[in-house]
Each structure stands twice: as C-alpha cells, then as structure tokens.
C-alpha cells in the first residue's frame, strides 16, 4: 500500500532525545562491565512514553527516529568553521550512541541516519516526501531550526514544552512567518552552530528588514538604498557572509534517504526482542 492521505508520519529527533536523556539523568553504568548506559535508559523511557501516547485518531501510522550520523556534514565543505565552536561529545556518552540505535530497533521503530547530512536534513526530506504524497507529518523536536518546515501539513510538537508549535510561536521566535525563517537566520546568524550571519544584526533587525524587502536576495540587491549608514555599509560589506549563511541554515529537502515512506510503517512491539535488549542492558 502506498503512503497517502490516510497516513500520518511522525519524525522523531533522535539526537535531541539522546542529549536530553543524558543531561536529565545521573550517570548510570552496567554492573557487569561498567558500560555507561544512563542516556540509553532515559532514551528507552522516552520511546516507551511515545508508544504509550501514540493513540487515538491522531496517532501515527508511520514513524522514524532520525539521528545525526556524525559531527560533520556537507556544511563543513561550504564553511570550515561550521559548528567548530562545539565541544566534543562527553566521553561517557560516545559509546551510548550506537546503543540508542539498538534501542530504537528493539522497540520496533525504524531509524535513519545518512553520512554527510544532519538529522534536520533527513527530517526535511521525509517531511516533504510525505506532504507531497498527501499524508500528514508531525515532527517531534524542540529544535528552532525545524521551524522553517512548519505549514498546514507539517506540524511540530515540542516535547520540552509539551505543546504543538503554532504560527504565532514561529513569529514570536523569528519575527516572520515560517516561509521567511531562513532569510532571518541568514542575516542574524547562529552562535550555537557558528553560522556567521551579518555582524551586528540580530533577529529583531533581521525580521524588520526581511518583512520590508521580502527575501535576503532582494534586501542585498537594495542595500545601497538603506538610509542608516552603518546598517547599509555592514550589509554591503558582509553580503558574502549572508549568502553563505543562507546555504548553512537551509535544510536539504533532497538528502539521499533511500527508503520508501511505506518502510516506516509502525509495527507492534515485539516483546521478546525488546526484553532481550533490556536484559542485555541490565535494566530492571
């Protein structure tokens, strides 16, 4: 059966789940060999709650947990300092990354990661495919960068705030609707990802400029018209930074997922498979 209008795809930001689980729980090790498993334990609790709550008319028919493959992506080829300011993952978390993939499989939920692409790119690709096929999409993530995907057929559920994101939330965050989020981010940059943007221009000013000119490109083409001297000069001098930033913040809707949406069909939990994994982790 093809994926279509009767189907609802949930895309879970697995990387965010891992870090949230890691920071929410005290360190935990497997008693037999001292392997760190605290993040895996929290991750399993999150998946368990997700399955428990996936009921009713709005339940997912298809779901996938999406992971970052590594710290590097095609964006590092565009801008070598992209995310260069981030410290490496904590030493006790590194061996838990593959175990969270095992946990996802143990719960009988599909998972996906792609070399050279970030989890957000895969989420964008699958969300677009599902929307174009006539289905509905819910992204489960607190990542502001995914707000550029928000529309009538792509909802975003913020598990940290326990609420669905609305258009008002997007406007409150970026000062523009979802269709212009990329342009605002290109100007304002992002210190957490080391996206340069235009120096001295924050989200508020960026939103003001994009609301006036419509797009980043139109703004840059009209920069010489801006009356404020400093702003005009800054935009003209940093045109290249703004355009590079746009490439960095734009999610890739055509990442090579190489999976049909029907392969993400939600299956019943195989209790034997799940219990085997939980026993291997020595969870009670």
Helices and strands as residue ranges (DSSP letters): E 8-13, H 14-24, H 38-53, E 62-66, H 75-78, H 91-94, H 97-106, E 110-112, H 119-132, E 136-140, G 144-149, E 154-158, E 163-164, H 167-174, G 178-180, H 181-188, H 203-213, H 216-221, G 223-225, H 229-237, H 239-249, G 261-264, H 271-281
